[in-house]
């Protein structure tokens, strides 16, 4: 099961909890959140608990939709997006990593778009995530 390290609905995670759990990856989490803040000043930031099957996740939103989801796990975290068709087409035409394009192409299509989650265990996917934030905000 792909559940957050924060599974207790009664206890919303704090920045200290997050820092303790993510350790050396915490600066990457902050870097990604800060990238959203720079491109979309004052996003709504909130912890969300969609159910015990998932546990807590953190999202940054614009006025009407989530820009990005950050999902804390043991030893890594995931960055998730939902992209509509126009954004999906832009991603497919970009120089974003083939594995991300493949995941997006194979993602189930819902009314709100296709959902992908990228594992962050090191700096490797940060540049692609930054590009995905740009594409998300343009669409």
N, C-alpha and C positions, 0 to 999 in steps of 0.2 A: 504493500500500500504506500502511496506517495503522499504521506501526511507531513504537515509542518512540524517542526520541533516544538512548536507552541500549540499544544493540543487541548489545553484546558480552557473551555469557553468562559469560565468565571475569571480568568486572569489574563487581561490584555497585556501583551508584552511591552516592556519599557525599553528605551534606548540602551540602558545598562544591560538588560536581559539579552538584547540582540547582540551587543558587543561581546558579552561573555560567551555566547553560543557560537558566534561566527569567528571570533578570534582574528586571525590575520586576514580574513576575507572581509571583515567589517569595513575597512576603507574602500573596498571596491563597491560594496552596497551603497555607501555614502556618495561615492563618485557618480554612480548611475543616477541616484536620486537628485544630486546636484546638477547633473546634466539636464534633467527634466526642468528643474527650477530655473536654470539659465535660459532655456528655450521657451519656457512658459512660466513667467513670473507668478508667484503666489498660487500654485496649484492647491487644490484641496487635498490634504494628506490624511489618510486614515487607515487604521487597522480594521480588518474585516474578518468576520468569522462565518464563512458560508455553510459550515456544518462539521460534525465530528469526523466525517470522512476525509476532510481536508485540513482542519485546524486553522490557525490564524495566518493571514497574509496581509501585506501592506500595499496600498495602492495610492497612486497619485492621479488626480482627475482634473480635467478642465471643467467648464461649466456644466457639461451634459454627459460626459463619458469618461471611463478610465483611460488614461494615457498608457499606463504601465502597471503591472503587478509585480511585487517582489515577494518571493515565497521562500522562507527560511527552512533549511533542512540540515540534517546532521552532516557537517563537513563540507557543505556547499550551500548555494542558494540558486533559485531559478528566477529568471526574468521572463514574464509572460506578457504577450500582446494579443490583441484581437484586431485583425485587419480586414477591411472591406475589399471588394474586387479591385478598385482603382489602386489602392495601396499595394495589394498583392501583385498586380501587374508591374508597378514601379520596382518592387523588391526583386521580382524575377529578372528585370532588365538591369539591375544594379550589379556592383561587384561584391555584394555580400556573399559570405561563405556558401559554398554549394550545399553543405549539410543543412543549413538554415532554409535555403530555398526548397530543398527536398522535403524537409519537415512541413513547410508551409504548403507545398503542392499536395502533400499526402494528408493534410489535416482535413477533418470532416468540416463541411461547409454548413454553417448555421445562418439564420436570418441576419445576425449581427456581424457575420464574417467568419474567418478562419482563425483559430487560436493556435499559437505556438508558445512553447516554453523552452528557454535556453539555459542549460546548466552553467553556472559560474563557479569554477574551482580554481581559477587563476585569471590573469589579465587577458588571456587569449581572445575571448569573445567581446571585449569591451568596445573595440572600434565598430564592430558590426552592430552591437546594441545601440551605440550612439547614432549610427545611420538609421536604424529602425525607429528610434525616437523622432528623428527629423521627418521621416516618411509618415509616421503616425500623426504628427502635428500638422502636416500639410494636407491631410485627407479628412 
